[in-house]
Amino acid sequence: MRTVNLFPLPRSLPVPPQDGAALHLPGLRVPALRLWSTRGRWIDLREVARRRAVFFLYPRTGRPGEPIPEGWDDVPGARG
């Protein structure tokens, strides 16, 4: 079966340096960690990771009328 990339990245993007900091990760077990999902239920990462999975995690969501935490805009990508 042929696959087509519908969202190719520009070839001009810089390639991040490969510093080897994550070379130890393949083969490690995902820890038993329960997190609250946007679907309003608990998700156990170890259970989900038995299949191929992608996790998108972020520390918080802004709330109308509440100020953002001190230094929030200093976090790369925090506003995006």
Summary of the structure (lengths in Angstrom):
residues: 80
radius of gyration: 17.8
end to end distance: 35.5
largest distance: 50.5
contacts: 69
relative contact order: 0.08
helix: 9%
strand: 8%
